[in-house]
Amino acid sequence: MAIGGKTNEQILIETLEKRGLKQWWNPFQKNLLDEFSLGAICDALGKIGTNESLKILSQLAKARDVSRALKAKEAFKRIEERTNLSKS
């Protein structure tokens, strides 16, 4: 399904790029996603994401905030497992 020419996955990726990653050069960054919202987006990407999602999830997995990193790692792993199964 596409909304405004973008897939659901692309919309979720854009949201993570804008509000999921704390940018070191912007200490006054506002409107970061709360833990619940970030977890919901990572969970959704884990279910519907493709290789396109792996870049942002790997960046989140390196976050200093352990809870953010854990959710991203779980989603990354689910996407990899699903794509490897489809290749078999």
N, C-alpha and C positions, 0 to 999 in steps of 0.2 A: 504494500500500500504506500502511496506517495502523497505527501501534503506539500503543496506549493512547489512541486517538482523535486522534493527531497524525500528520501526514504526515512522511515522511523529511525533506522540505525544512524543515518547521517545527522538527523536532528539531535539524537542523544550524544553523538560524538561532539558536535558543535557545543552543546551545553557543557560537556566535560572540559572542553578546551577553554571555554570562556570563564567557567565558574567552578571547575573541579580542581584545577591545579593552582596552588599558591605560587605566585610569581616572585622570585627572589628580588627582582629589581623594582617591585611595587609593594613596599611594606604597608601601604595604606589601602590595599585592595579591598573592595567591599563586595558584598553579595556572594561570598563563597557558598557553595552548597553545604547544607548541614549534613551530618553523618547519615541520617535516615534517607535523605534524597539521593546522596551519592551512592548509598547501598542499593537503593531501588534502581538507579540507572545502571549500575554495574551488574545487578542481577538480570535486568532486561537484556543488556548486551550479551551476557553469558548465554541467554536463551536464543536470541535472534541474531547476534553479531556474526560477522564474517571476518576475514583477514584484515579488512579495513579498520576494524576496531582495535586490533592488537597494538598498534602504535601508541594510542592514547592510554590504553590499559597498562602497557609496560611502563610508561612514564609515571602513571599513578602508583604502580607497584613499587617504585623507587622512593615514594614519598616518606618523609620522616614520621608522619603520623601513621602509627601502626594500623589503626582500624581502617583508614583509607587504603593503605597498601594491601591489607588482607583481602578486602572486598575486590579490589582490582585483580589480584593474583588468582582468586577463585574464578572470576569471570574469564580471565585469560586462559586458564586451564580448561574450562568447559568448552570454549571456542576451539582450542587446539584439539581436544578430544573429539569433538564433533566433526571438525574438518578432516582429521586423520581417519575417522570411520568412513566418511564419504569417499575418501580416496581408495579405500580397500576394495 
